[in-house]
Amino acid sequence: MGKLFKNSWALFTGIGIIMIAHGLQGNLMGIRAVMEEFNYFSTGIMMSGYYVGYFLGSNMTPKLVSRVGHIRVFAAFASLSSLSILIIAAYVNPVVWTLGRFLTGLSLVSCYIVAESWLNDRANNRTRGKILSAYMFVTYIGLAIGMLLLNFDNPENFKPFILVSILLSVALIPILLTKRKAPKFKKIGTLKIKELYKISPLGFVSSFCTGIIYSALFTLAAVYASIINFSVFEISLLLFLITVAGAIAQGPIGYFSDQFDRRSVIILCSIICVIFCFLSIFVSGDTLQYINIVVDPGSDKLMFFIFVTIYAGASLSLFPLNLSHTNDFVPKEKFVAAGGGLQLVFGLGAIGGPLACSFFMNIFGPNGFFFFLSIFHVIIALFGTFRMFVRPTIDNPESTFTPLPRNITPLGMELDPDTGVDLSSSDKK
């Protein structure tokens, strides 16, 4: 592993710094939006801007890389993301911030695609599993550190925004100074939407719902915590626990999904999520308005942190579970294409997640956040149960669970040893 980091230190350092900036930026804007008294809808639209940019960028970047190369694309979009946060710091306005979030999503997905393409080039059939593990480690550690940096300064000041810009600019340095020649870009195909649904209806529906859930969770958790009067330190700790739980839980949950019917594990994780969503509401100390039973038993922050951490562990394992379940029904050579198709479906769901969740928070109060998340977990559990009665269990020994970072693109999925992609040419370099 030490040799692996030594050979790819520039890529891992660059992407790690970007993830630190990303972990800080989105949540910083969420807290500041509450301080500036943005309404729920403005905040939801603003946060959705990131996923619109992410979706468009994932389709646009491969063409740009093919034309001008990896380094120029990475440099251009890292600079654009740095510029976008300066615009956000200078103009505190929901419309400007929505544009800034759009540019951030567009920029960061381009950086991810470049980094993952480069990692693919440096991998071979013996090392790609280790590279994927290292990439996941760097991604989650970067996000976690970024969330703790919320304590750097008061979100009402400009300094935290400047720090994000500095980090994004610094991320350029190791990439631009790398000696190794940039790889030739290989475009990854995807399965058509209709074909993907026919192959795995549960994988399709669950990925769409997971996109809605993840986008709402990672953009509005800081907003929710701010509204119920958590301190900045408590908010950063909550977000840190969510991120770390999502990384750690994938291992044991993935192990059980390889031993039993994967659909059962998806359903069980969704049920656990629903239970802990309502437990989190129960101990939050806030009400769930317009529901027959008004929940307001008083605040128990320790239990709240525990419940949300357990929720995050179960919830953030869903996307790799969806991918593994879908791969159970496709031949090995289509694993990457299926993953690309699920990412497309995931992205479509993610675009509407923050806006729809903000609607629920406006109607039901802050705890509409958890009520919203629970609805889509219920949909996954019910549809999964229905599918178990429609189609028997499929045993595909070529498909196993692989822990994945939540921001991975189809290029990064090629690093999964199960995909069967021939990277042996890298051995000859």
KAHUFEN-V196453 format. One record per helix or strand. SS is the DSSP state (H for helix, E for strand). FROM is the first residue (numbers start at 1). LEN is the number of residues. Records with the same first field share a line. If there is no record, write none. Layout:
# KAHUFEN-V196453
SS->FROM-LEN, FROM-LEN
This chain:
# KAHUFEN-V196453
H->2-6, 9-27, 40-29, 70-21, 94-29, 128-25, 159-18, 193-7, 201-27, 232-28, 262-22, 301-15, 318-10, 332-33, 368-23, 410-4, 417-3, 424-5
